[in-house]
C-alpha cells in the first residue's frame, strides 16, 4: 500500500511539473510575443525624425515607413503593435524624434498623442520675405507658397497694422521653437504676439523720440544693419541717418539702391544703379523706403532707439577695406573720404 501511494505521489508530481513546464513555456512564448511586439528596440538610429504629414491616413504612414527601410528594424512588428493599439484611428501629424532603440509602444504613443518635438528656428539678416518663406518651408511642413500667401494677405496683415510692403518688420530676429506642422496663419499670429512683447512702452517711447513708429524704426534698422559690418558702428550710423531724416536730406543709402536693383553682387554703386526708379532708391526718393531691405538684428533696432549723439551727415567705407567707415559732418570732408575709397577700388580693379 505504501509503495503504491508513493508511486501515486510521484505520478501526480510529474503531472504537476509537466503542467508547470507547459505553463512556463506558453507564458514565455506569450511574454516574448509581448516583448517583441511592443517593447523590443525597433528603431535603427539611422533616421533622426519621423515626419507625419497633415491629413495622412494609417496607410500613408505605412507607405512612408516602407519607403524608408532604414527607419525601423522590423516593420511587421510595428504593424502588429499599431493594430493592437488602434493607431489607425489616432494619427496626429508632426515631427517625432527617434532615439536609437526606441520600441514600438513608445513610438506609437507619440504619434497617437501628438507628442512631437519642436523645431528650433533661428533667423536674422534674411534679405527678403521670399527668402524667409523659403527658409520656413525648408524647416516646417507648409511650403513657401503658403507662407507667401499669408504675408501677401492684405485682409490679415492690415488687421495688425501692416501692409504688404512693411509686413516683414513684424519678424523680430531671435531663436524660436515651433511645431513642425504649424500653419502659416498660426505662425504669423505667434510672431505678431512676439512683436507686441518686443515693442514695449519703453521701446515705443524711444522710437517716438526720434519721430519714428516701430515699423519705421525697423526699416531704418535694416539699412543700419546692412551698412554696419561691426556692431559697434551701428549707433553711429543710426544717428547719421536720423540726422538726415530730421533735416529733410535724402538718405542716399547705397544698400537701398542695391536692394532696388535686386542685384546683391554689386560692390560698387554707379550711376547706372542710381538711375533706377524705385521707392527703395533713397537717392531719388526722400525719407525711408516703404519696407525693410533685410531682416535687421535686434542690435540694429536697439541702435536706432539708442543712437550715438553726433552731427554726422556723411559716411564712406574706409579705403583699407577693414569694414569700418569714415564719417564726416561736411560735404568737403566727405568728398576727400570718397576720393580715397574710389582710388582704392580702382587699384583693386573693382568697377561694379
C-alpha positions in Angstrom: 0.0 0.0 0.0 2.8 2.4 0.9 4.6 1.6 -2.2 1.5 2.2 -4.4 0.9 5.5 -2.5 4.5 6.6 -3.2 4.1 5.8 -6.9 0.8 7.8 -7.0 2.5 10.8 -5.4 5.4 10.6 -7.9 3.0 10.4 -10.8 1.0 13.4 -9.6 4.2 15.3 -9.0 5.3 14.6 -12.6 1.9 15.7 -13.9 2.1 18.9 -11.9 5.6 19.6 -13.1 4.7 18.9 -16.6 1.8 21.3 -16.4 4.0 23.9 -14.8 6.6 23.5 -17.5 3.9 23.8 -20.2 2.5 27.0 -18.5 6.0 28.4 -18.3 6.6 27.6 -21.9 3.3 29.1 -23.0 3.9 32.1 -20.7 7.4 32.5 -22.1 6.1 32.5 -25.6 3.4 35.0 -24.7 5.9 37.2 -22.8 8.3 37.1 -25.8 5.4 37.9 -28.1 4.5 41.0 -26.0 8.2 41.9 -25.8 8.9 41.6 -29.5 5.7 43.4 -30.4 5.7 46.3 -28.0 9.0 46.5 -26.0 11.8 45.3 -28.2 14.1 48.1 -29.5 13.0 48.7 -33.1 14.4 52.0 -34.4 17.8 51.8 -36.2 19.1 55.2 -35.2 19.8 56.0 -38.8 16.9 58.4 -39.1 16.6 61.2 -36.7 13.0 62.1 -37.2 9.7 60.6 -38.5 7.6 63.2 -40.2 3.9 62.6 -40.3 2.1 65.0 -42.7 -1.2 66.7 -42.0 -4.1 64.6 -43.4 -2.2 61.3 -43.6 -4.1 58.1 -43.1 -2.6 55.0 -41.5 -1.8 53.6 -44.9 0.1 56.8 -45.8 2.1 56.3 -42.6 2.9 52.7 -43.5 3.9 53.7 -47.0 6.3 56.3 -45.5 7.8 53.6 -43.3 8.1 51.2 -46.2 9.9 53.9 -48.3 12.5 54.3 -45.5 13.6 50.8 -44.7 16.5 52.1 -42.5 14.0 53.7 -40.1 12.6 50.6 -38.4 14.3 47.2 -37.9 11.1 45.2 -38.1 8.1 46.8 -39.8 5.9 43.8 -39.3 6.1 44.1 -35.5 5.3 47.7 -35.8 2.2 46.9 -37.8 1.1 44.3 -35.3 1.5 46.7 -32.4 -0.2 49.5 -34.3 -3.2 47.3 -35.0 -3.4 46.3 -31.3 -3.1 49.9 -30.2 -5.6 51.1 -32.7 -3.2 53.6 -34.3 -5.3 53.8 -37.5 -7.9 55.9 -35.5 -5.5 58.2 -33.8 -2.7 59.5 -36.1 -1.5 63.0 -35.2 0.7 64.9 -37.7 4.1 66.1 -36.5 7.8 65.8 -36.3 8.7 63.0 -34.0 12.3 62.5 -32.7 13.6 59.0 -33.0 16.2 57.7 -30.5 18.1 54.6 -31.3 16.4 51.5 -29.9 13.0 53.2 -29.3 10.3 50.5 -29.1 7.0 50.3 -31.0 4.8 51.2 -28.0 6.8 54.4 -27.3 6.7 55.5 -31.0 3.0 54.7 -31.4 2.1 56.5 -28.3 4.0 59.6 -29.5 2.1 59.5 -32.8 -1.3 58.9 -31.2 -0.8 61.7 -28.6 0.8 64.2 -31.0 3.8 64.4 -28.6 6.0 65.8 -31.2 9.4 67.5 -30.8 9.6 71.3 -31.7 11.7 72.7 -34.4 14.2 75.3 -33.3 14.4 78.2 -35.8 17.0 81.0 -35.7 16.5 83.8 -38.2 18.3 87.0 -38.8 19.6 89.1 -41.7 17.5 87.3 -44.3 17.2 89.7 -47.2 13.6 89.4 -48.5 10.4 87.9 -47.4 10.6 85.4 -50.3 13.9 84.2 -48.8 12.3 84.0 -45.4 9.4 81.9 -46.8 11.9 79.6 -48.4 13.7 79.2 -45.1 10.5 78.4 -43.2 9.4 75.9 -45.9 12.7 74.1 -45.5 12.2 73.6 -41.8 8.4 73.4 -41.4 5.6 71.4 -43.1 4.0 74.1 -45.2 5.6 75.2 -48.5 6.9 78.6 -49.3 3.9 79.5 -51.4 1.6 79.0 -48.4 3.8 81.3 -46.3 4.0 84.0 -49.0 0.2 83.8 -49.4 -0.2 84.8 -45.8 2.4 87.6 -45.9 0.6 88.9 -49.0 -2.9 88.6 -47.4 -4.0 92.2 -47.1 -7.1 91.3 -45.1 -4.9 89.5 -42.5 -1.9 91.8 -42.2 -3.9 95.1 -42.2 -5.8 93.8 -39.1 -2.5 94.0 -37.3 -1.4 97.4 -38.7 0.9 96.3 -41.5 0.8 96.3 -45.3 2.4 94.1 -47.9 5.5 96.3 -48.1 6.3 96.6 -44.4 4.9 93.3 -43.0 8.5 92.0 -42.9 9.1 94.3 -40.0 6.8 92.0 -37.9 9.5 89.4 -37.6 11.9 90.1 -34.7 15.1 88.0 -35.2 15.7 85.5 -32.5 15.6 81.8 -31.7 12.1 80.3 -31.6 10.6 76.9 -31.1 7.7 75.9 -33.4 5.9 72.7 -34.0 6.7 71.4 -37.5 3.1 71.3 -38.7 2.2 74.8 -37.5 0.0 76.5 -40.1 1.3 79.7 -41.8 -1.6 81.7 -40.2 -0.8 80.3 -36.8 2.9 81.1 -37.4 2.0 84.7 -38.3 -0.1 85.1 -35.2 2.6 83.7 -33.0 5.1 86.2 -34.5 2.6 89.0 -34.1 2.3 88.2 -30.3 6.1 88.2 -30.0 6.2 91.5 -31.9 3.9 93.1 -29.3 6.0 91.7 -26.5 9.2 93.1 -28.0 7.7 96.6 -28.7 7.3 97.6 -25.0 6.1 101.0 -24.0 9.7 102.0 -23.4 10.9 101.0 -26.9 7.9 102.7 -28.4 8.7 105.9 -26.5 12.3 105.8 -27.7 11.1 105.4 -31.3 8.7 108.3 -30.9 11.5 110.4 -29.5 13.1 110.0 -32.9 9.8 110.7 -34.7 9.5 107.1 -35.7 6.9 104.4 -35.4 8.1 100.8 -34.6 7.7 100.0 -38.2 9.8 102.9 -39.3 12.4 102.2 -36.7 12.8 98.7 -38.0 13.0 99.9 -41.6 15.8 102.3 -40.6 17.5 99.5 -38.6 17.5 97.3 -41.8 19.6 100.0 -43.5 21.9 100.4 -40.5 22.4 96.6 -40.2 23.3 96.3 -43.9 25.8 99.2 -43.6 27.5 98.1 -40.4 29.9 95.2 -40.6 30.7 95.8 -36.9 28.0 96.1 -34.3 29.9 98.9 -32.5 29.4 101.2 -35.5 25.6 100.8 -35.5 24.7 103.6 -33.1 27.0 106.0 -35.1 25.4 105.1 -38.4 21.9 105.2 -36.9 22.4 108.8 -35.7 23.8 109.8 -39.1 20.7 108.7 -40.9 18.4 110.2 -38.2 20.3 113.5 -38.7 19.5 113.3 -42.4 15.9 112.4 -41.8 15.3 115.2 -39.3 17.0 117.7 -41.6 15.0 116.6 -44.7 18.1 115.4 -46.5 17.9 112.4 -48.9 19.3 109.3 -47.1 21.3 108.3 -50.1 22.0 104.9 -48.7 23.8 102.6 -51.1 22.2 99.4 -49.6 18.7 100.6 -50.6 20.0 101.1 -54.2 21.4 97.6 -54.3 18.1 96.3 -53.0 16.1 98.3 -55.6 18.3 96.8 -58.4 17.8 93.3 -56.9 21.4 92.6 -57.5 23.2 91.7 -54.3 26.5 91.1 -56.1 27.0 94.9 -56.6 30.2 96.0 -54.9 30.3 99.5 -56.3 27.2 101.6 -56.8 27.4 103.6 -60.0 25.3 106.0 -62.0 23.6 103.1 -63.7 22.4 101.7 -60.4 21.3 105.1 -59.1 19.1 105.7 -62.2 16.6 103.0 -61.2 13.1 104.4 -60.5 12.1 102.7 -57.3 10.7 103.8 -53.9 13.7 101.9 -52.4 16.1 104.2 -54.2 16.9 106.7 -51.4 19.0 108.8 -53.8 15.7 109.7 -55.7 13.0 109.5 -53.0 13.0 111.3 -49.7 12.5 109.6 -46.4 12.5 105.9 -45.6 11.8 103.3 -48.2 8.4 101.6 -47.9 9.7 98.5 -46.3 12.8 97.0 -44.8 15.7 96.0 -47.1 16.5 93.0 -44.9 15.5 91.5 -41.6 17.5 93.6 -39.1 19.1 92.3 -35.9 17.8 93.3 -32.5 21.2 95.1 -32.1 20.4 97.2 -35.1 16.9 98.1 -33.8 18.4 99.0 -30.5 21.0 101.2 -32.2 18.2 103.2 -33.8 16.4 103.5 -30.5 19.6 104.4 -28.6 21.8 106.2 -31.2 25.2 107.8 -30.6 24.9 111.6 -30.3 26.8 113.1 -33.3 26.3 115.5 -36.2 27.5 113.3 -39.0 25.7 113.5 -42.3 28.1 111.5 -44.5 29.8 108.2 -44.4 32.1 106.3 -46.7 33.8 102.9 -46.4 37.4 103.1 -45.3 39.9 102.8 -48.0 41.7 100.0 -46.1 38.7 97.7 -46.7 38.6 96.9 -43.0 34.8 97.1 -43.0 34.9 100.3 -40.9 33.7 103.7 -42.2 35.0 107.3 -42.3 32.3 109.7 -41.1 32.0 113.4 -41.9 29.9 116.4 -40.9 30.7 118.3 -44.1 30.5 117.5 -47.8 34.1 118.7 -48.3 35.4 116.2 -45.8 33.1 113.5 -47.3 34.5 114.2 -50.8 38.0 113.7 -49.5 37.0 110.4 -47.9 35.1 109.3 -51.0 38.1 110.0 -53.3 40.3 107.8 -51.1 37.8 105.0 -51.3 37.3 105.3 -55.1 41.0 105.2 -55.6 41.3 102.1 -53.5 38.5 100.4 -55.6 40.2 101.4 -58.8 43.5 100.0 -57.5 41.8 96.7 -56.9 40.0 96.9 -60.2 36.6 96.8 -58.6 34.4 98.7 -61.1 30.9 97.3 -60.4 
